[in-house]
Amino acid sequence: MNRKNVVITGGARGLGRAGAERFLRSGEWTVALFDVNEEQLAKTAGELGEKYGAENVFWQKVDVTSRESVEKAVAQVIEKAGSVDALVNNAGITRDAMLHKLEEKDWDVVINVNLKGAFLCGQAVASHMKGRKTGVIINTSSVVGVHGNIGQSNYAASKFGIIGLTKTWAKEMGKDGIRVNAVAPGFTMTEMLESVPEKVLTSVAEKTPIRRLGKPEDIANAYYFLAGDESSFITGHVLSVDGGLVL
């Protein structure tokens, strides 16, 4: 079977890992995992390779804030796999603080990873996809990027910026056969929420119409759907996967 190839940034754990497993489970995709955490990345790739075939899992240490690192990694994926059919811009971090306490360095690092990283990765695959007249880019926004959140000026700004990138790229590259969409997760149980007090998570779950927090698999399924042919007439869309939290 001729498999398609998807690059997933922030692939070492959390939503990235869940997304990788969803694509691999289909038997129709190979996965290239990018992450700056080399030790965790190698562990994740090894575990997924054992389960789904080592030949179907590539991994590379990549700093998404570095043009050189991103372009080198994308070129290597194309050399090994032949194409990049989909990109999932999943890499993201938080450095939370109220505005009056938010340090400039924490503003900069969040914007660089979450927004500049998506820009650099999208730009790196765009010319390749345009040459092939096909491709999908999926950017990870957040419910916070749509509605804001106390103590997350930097994160909200980066995720709102992701929505702007998504809609702009969809308009620019639709004529080249490239679709661009965003996923806006709600509160999802990944490592990113480990520092959030249990009573806060319980409160969020109670305010969610479905009465639970998200699971990584919920977001992974959205990635997979938007990358596939079933969504071939969807572009420039922000898909909220939040259990109805913002209704």
C-alpha positions in Angstrom: 0.0 0.0 0.0 1.2 3.5 -0.8 1.0 5.4 2.4 0.7 9.1 2.9 3.2 10.9 5.1 2.3 13.3 8.0 4.7 15.4 10.0 3.6 16.1 13.6 5.4 18.7 15.6 5.5 18.4 19.4 5.2 14.7 18.7 7.0 13.3 21.8 4.0 13.2 24.1 0.5 14.6 24.7 -1.7 15.5 21.7 1.2 14.9 19.3 1.7 11.3 20.4 -2.0 10.7 20.4 -2.3 12.1 16.9 0.6 10.0 15.7 -1.0 6.8 17.0 -4.3 7.7 15.3 -2.7 8.1 11.9 -0.6 4.9 12.4 -3.6 2.9 13.5 -5.3 3.6 10.2 -2.6 1.7 8.3 -2.7 4.4 5.6 -0.1 6.9 7.0 3.6 7.0 8.0 4.4 9.5 10.7 7.4 11.8 11.1 7.6 13.1 14.7 9.4 16.4 15.4 10.2 17.5 19.0 12.9 19.3 20.9 12.9 16.7 23.7 15.1 14.1 22.1 15.0 11.5 24.9 11.2 11.4 25.1 10.9 11.6 21.3 13.1 8.5 20.9 11.1 6.7 23.5 7.8 7.5 21.9 9.0 6.7 18.4 10.4 3.3 19.6 7.1 2.4 21.3 5.0 3.4 18.3 7.4 1.6 16.0 7.1 -1.6 17.9 3.4 -1.4 17.7 2.9 -0.2 14.1 6.2 -1.0 12.4 9.4 0.8 12.7 9.4 1.6 9.0 6.3 3.7 9.5 7.7 6.0 12.1 10.4 8.6 11.6 11.7 11.0 14.3 14.0 13.9 14.4 15.0 16.4 17.1 13.7 19.7 15.8 13.6 23.2 17.3 10.5 24.7 15.7 11.8 28.2 16.5 14.9 27.7 14.2 14.5 28.0 10.5 17.6 25.9 9.9 16.4 23.1 12.1 12.9 23.0 10.6 14.0 23.2 6.9 16.7 20.5 7.5 14.2 18.2 9.1 11.5 18.7 6.4 14.1 18.0 3.7 15.1 14.8 5.4 11.5 13.6 5.6 11.0 14.3 1.9 14.2 12.5 1.1 13.3 9.4 3.2 9.5 9.2 2.6 9.2 11.0 -0.8 6.6 13.5 0.3 4.9 15.5 3.1 1.2 15.1 2.5 0.1 16.6 5.8 1.6 18.8 8.5 0.1 19.0 12.0 1.5 22.1 13.8 1.0 20.8 17.3 4.0 22.0 19.2 3.1 24.4 22.0 4.0 25.6 25.5 2.6 27.7 28.3 4.2 30.2 30.6 1.2 31.6 32.5 1.0 34.8 34.5 -1.4 37.7 35.1 -0.5 40.7 32.8 1.1 42.7 35.6 3.4 39.8 36.4 4.1 38.4 32.9 7.8 38.7 32.1 9.0 39.6 28.7 11.0 36.4 28.3 7.9 34.4 28.9 6.0 36.4 26.4 8.7 35.8 23.8 9.2 32.1 24.3 5.5 31.3 24.0 5.1 33.4 20.9 8.2 31.9 19.4 7.2 28.3 20.0 3.5 28.5 19.4 3.2 31.0 16.6 6.6 31.5 15.0 7.1 27.7 15.1 3.9 27.1 13.2 4.9 29.8 10.7 8.3 28.2 10.0 7.0 24.7 9.7 4.1 25.8 7.4 6.5 27.8 5.2 8.9 24.8 5.0 6.3 22.5 3.6 4.3 25.0 1.5 6.6 25.1 -1.5 6.8 21.3 -1.6 3.0 21.0 -1.4 2.5 23.7 -4.0 4.8 21.8 -6.4 2.7 18.7 -5.9 -0.6 20.6 -6.1 -1.8 18.8 -2.9 -1.4 18.9 0.8 -3.0 19.6 4.1 -1.8 21.8 7.0 -3.5 21.5 10.4 -2.7 24.2 13.0 -3.4 23.7 16.7 -5.2 26.7 18.2 -7.1 26.5 21.5 -10.4 27.5 23.1 -8.2 30.1 24.8 -7.3 31.5 21.4 -10.9 31.9 20.6 -12.2 33.3 23.8 -9.2 34.4 25.9 -8.4 33.3 29.5 -7.3 34.9 32.7 -3.5 34.7 33.2 -2.7 33.6 29.6 -2.1 36.8 27.6 0.9 35.2 25.8 -0.8 31.8 25.1 -4.1 33.4 24.0 -2.3 35.8 21.7 -0.3 33.0 20.1 -3.3 30.8 19.6 -5.4 33.7 18.2 -2.5 34.3 15.9 -2.8 30.7 14.8 -6.3 31.3 13.6 -5.1 34.3 11.6 -2.4 32.2 9.9 -4.9 29.4 9.2 -7.5 31.7 7.4 -4.8 33.5 5.5 -3.0 30.4 4.3 -6.3 28.8 3.3 -7.0 31.9 1.1 -3.5 32.0 -0.3 -3.0 28.3 -1.1 -6.4 26.9 -2.0 -5.7 27.4 -5.7 -2.7 25.1 -5.3 -4.7 22.3 -3.9 -3.7 22.9 -0.3 -6.2 22.9 2.5 -5.5 24.6 5.8 -7.6 24.2 9.0 -7.2 24.7 12.7 -8.3 22.6 15.7 -9.2 24.5 18.9 -9.1 22.0 21.8 -10.8 22.7 25.1 -9.3 21.6 28.4 -7.7 18.3 27.5 -5.9 15.9 29.9 -2.3 16.1 28.8 0.9 16.9 30.7 0.1 20.6 30.1 -2.7 20.4 32.7 -0.7 18.5 35.4 0.0 21.7 37.3 -3.6 22.8 37.3 -5.3 22.2 40.7 -7.8 19.3 40.8 -10.6 21.5 42.0 -10.1 23.8 39.0 -10.3 20.9 36.5 -13.4 19.6 38.3 -15.0 23.0 37.9 -14.2 23.1 34.2 -15.6 19.6 33.7 -18.8 20.6 35.5 -19.2 23.7 33.2 -18.8 21.6 30.1 -22.1 20.3 28.6 -20.6 16.9 28.0 -19.5 16.9 31.7 -15.9 15.8 31.2 -12.5 17.1 30.1 -11.1 16.2 26.7 -9.0 13.2 26.1 -6.0 13.3 23.7 -7.8 10.9 21.5 -10.6 13.5 21.0 -8.1 15.9 19.4 -6.3 13.2 17.5 -9.5 12.2 15.8 -10.0 15.8 14.7 -6.4 15.9 13.3 -7.1 12.7 11.4 -10.4 13.8 10.0 -9.1 17.1 8.7 -6.1 15.4 7.1 -8.2 12.9 5.2 -10.3 12.9 2.0 -13.5 13.1 4.0 -12.8 16.7 4.7 -11.7 17.6 1.1 -14.1 20.6 0.9 -13.2 22.1 4.3 -10.6 24.8 4.5 -10.0 27.9 6.6 -12.1 26.4 9.3 -11.5 26.4 13.1 -12.9 23.2 14.5 -13.7 23.5 18.3 -13.2 20.2 20.1 -14.2 21.4 23.6 -17.3 19.4 24.7 -19.4 22.5 24.2 -17.5 24.5 26.9 -18.0 27.8 25.3 -21.6 27.5 24.4 
